[in-house]
Amino acid sequence: MTRALIGFLLFGAMTCFLVSCGPGSAVNPGGDPAFSLVKVAGPVEGEVIDESVVHFSWQLQNSEARQVKTTVDYYYRLDQTGEWTSTKSAQTFDWNLDKTGDHVFELYGRRGSALSNNTLRWQFSYSGGANQLPLVLFVTTPESVMNQNAFTFSWVGQSKVSAIASYEIRLNEGEWLRNELNATYQWVNIPIQDNVFSVRATDLEGRVSPVAQCKFTRSP
């Protein structure tokens, strides 16, 4: 076997050892070969998610490691910055995302002075999807056909990630009118015609809800 071939094989072996031991898992040089971690739950590689809370879980990889009675501490890092933080012996973690874009969750284990032979990595993107927008739900609305001159509409606003800052209402095709935090509005002198009452909410993060509409007819 030539020196060139031997050198090539050694280079390939070292590259495999130092760079990766599988998708989303990097080797820790000097780690205990019998002490490995495996993913149980979390985003798949490159996944785009729209939920602001991400759940991760993991476990020891083989039966021999699981039978070891020594406590295993786990350490995680968010977006490859800052200090590694211990979960103690917890094998789950919930990350409350506050920024859209690409994210990385990393985790390794320590048992006494021994390190796990791999570091788990979850790489994903957070879209801050449409389901994070506030929502308006009507509570009281008129019948589809009514003969009253006035009606008081009421609604509730919901936001998964913030609080409602204000409401706006619109009568038919008029301008949007600020209604502060009032979740009721009395429409007087309703025209005798087909009408539309619209409401939208804005939360403290500046997100605007889809428009909630109530369509009805005012009869003579």
Sequence and secondary structure as in RCSB ss.txt:
>XXXX:A:sequence
MTRALIGFLLFGAMTCFLVSCGPGSAVNPGGDPAFSLVKVAGPVEGEVIDESVVHFSWQLQNSEARQVKTTVDYY
YRLDQTGEWTSTKSAQTFDWNLDKTGDHVFELYGRRGSALSNNTLRWQFSYSGGANQLPLVLFVTTPESVMNQNA
FTFSWVGQSKVSAIASYEIRLNEGEWLRNELNATYQWVNIPIQDNVFSVRATDLEGRVSPVAQCKFTRSP
>XXXX:A:secstr
  HHHHHHHHHHHHHHHHH SSTTEEE TT BTT  EEEEES  TTEEE  SEEEEEEEESSHHHHT  S  EEE
EEETTEEEEEEEET  EEEEE  S EEEEEEEEEEETTEEBSEEEEEEEEE   GGGS EEEEEE   SEE  S 
EEEEEEEE SSS EEEEEEEETTS  EE TT  EEEE S  SSEEEEEEEEEETT  B   EEEEEEE  
